[in-house]
Amino acid sequence: MSTLFTSGQAHAGFTETLPKGTFLLEEGFMHAALDNAWDNDGNLGPIIEEIERYEPGGSLQGIIRPKVEASYDILVNLLQYGILDDLSLALAVPVVLNTEVKPAFFAIW
């Protein structure tokens, strides 16, 4: 049994392009907050790892578990131009409006 692979025309579904010679300016606002992060193994954990504190003699003094909440507001400016009826060019410029980090520390003895 043999299979023949040939290239053919592909149709993009649900795409839009601007008419030739048309500019479009869009602005979008995004607010995001996070208090966890993914590690290299794919596990969800804290943004800052816990800190084990030892006395000079070597015994465990305690564990500090920082809890950090970060939030930010971003304004995204998007300028599009219709090069051809089937081809558009877009340039997006994100502007960070506000960034806030709220740290909290919990000590376990």
C-alpha positions as CSV (number, residue, x, y, z in Angstrom):
1,M,0.0,0.0,0.0
2,S,1.5,3.3,-1.0
3,T,0.5,6.8,0.1
4,L,1.0,9.9,-2.0
5,F,1.8,13.1,-0.2
6,T,1.3,16.2,-2.2
7,S,1.1,19.9,-1.2
8,G,-2.1,21.7,-1.7
9,Q,-3.8,24.9,-0.9
10,A,-4.6,25.5,2.7
11,H,-7.3,27.8,3.9
12,A,-6.9,29.7,7.1
13,G,-10.1,29.6,9.2
14,F,-11.5,32.7,10.9
15,T,-8.8,35.2,10.0
16,E,-9.2,38.8,9.0
17,T,-7.0,41.2,7.1
18,L,-7.4,44.9,6.5
19,P,-8.2,46.2,3.0
20,K,-5.2,47.6,1.1
21,G,-4.1,51.0,2.4
22,T,-6.1,50.9,5.6
23,F,-4.8,51.7,9.1
24,L,-6.3,50.5,12.3
25,L,-5.4,51.6,15.8
26,E,-6.6,49.4,18.7
27,E,-6.0,49.7,22.4
28,G,-6.5,47.1,25.0
29,F,-6.1,47.1,28.8
30,M,-5.0,44.1,30.8
31,H,-4.8,43.5,34.5
32,A,-3.1,40.4,35.8
33,A,-2.2,39.1,39.3
34,L,-0.2,36.1,40.4
35,D,0.9,34.5,43.6
36,N,2.3,31.2,42.3
37,A,4.8,30.1,39.7
38,W,5.6,26.9,37.8
39,D,9.0,25.3,38.4
40,N,11.1,23.5,35.8
41,D,9.4,20.2,36.6
42,G,5.9,21.6,35.9
43,N,4.8,21.8,39.6
44,L,3.0,24.8,40.9
45,G,4.8,26.5,43.8
46,P,5.6,29.8,45.4
47,I,7.2,32.6,43.5
48,I,10.0,32.7,46.1
49,E,11.2,29.4,47.6
50,E,11.2,28.9,51.3
51,I,14.4,29.8,53.2
52,E,15.9,27.5,55.8
53,R,17.8,29.4,58.5
54,Y,20.6,27.6,60.4
55,E,22.4,28.6,63.6
56,P,26.2,28.9,63.3
57,G,26.5,25.4,65.0
58,G,24.5,23.8,62.2
59,S,21.1,23.2,63.8
60,L,17.9,24.4,62.1
61,Q,16.8,27.8,63.4
62,G,13.6,28.0,61.5
63,I,12.0,28.2,58.0
64,I,10.9,31.5,56.4
65,R,8.1,31.1,53.8
66,P,7.7,34.3,51.8
67,K,4.3,34.8,50.2
68,V,4.4,37.3,47.4
69,E,1.5,38.7,45.4
70,A,2.3,40.6,42.3
71,S,-0.1,42.5,40.1
72,Y,0.3,44.7,37.0
73,D,-1.7,46.8,34.6
74,I,-0.7,46.9,30.9
75,L,-2.0,49.1,28.1
76,V,-1.4,47.4,24.7
77,N,-1.4,49.7,21.6
78,L,-1.8,47.9,18.3
79,L,-1.3,49.5,14.9
80,Q,-2.2,47.5,11.8
81,Y,-1.8,48.4,8.2
82,G,-3.3,46.6,5.2
83,I,-0.4,46.0,2.8
84,L,-2.5,44.0,0.3
85,D,-6.1,42.9,0.5
86,D,-4.8,39.5,1.8
87,L,-1.8,40.7,3.9
88,S,-1.7,43.0,6.9
89,L,1.2,44.2,9.1
90,A,0.8,44.8,12.8
91,L,2.9,46.5,15.5
92,A,2.0,46.1,19.1
93,V,3.5,48.3,21.9
94,P,2.8,47.3,25.5
95,V,3.0,50.1,28.1
96,V,3.2,49.1,31.8
97,L,1.0,51.4,33.7
98,N,1.3,50.0,37.2
99,T,3.2,47.2,39.0
100,E,2.7,46.3,42.6
101,V,4.4,43.6,44.7
102,K,3.0,42.8,48.1
103,P,5.4,40.7,50.2
104,A,4.5,38.8,53.4
105,F,6.8,36.6,55.4
106,F,5.7,33.7,57.6
107,A,8.3,32.1,60.0
108,I,8.0,28.6,61.2
109,W,10.0,27.7,64.3
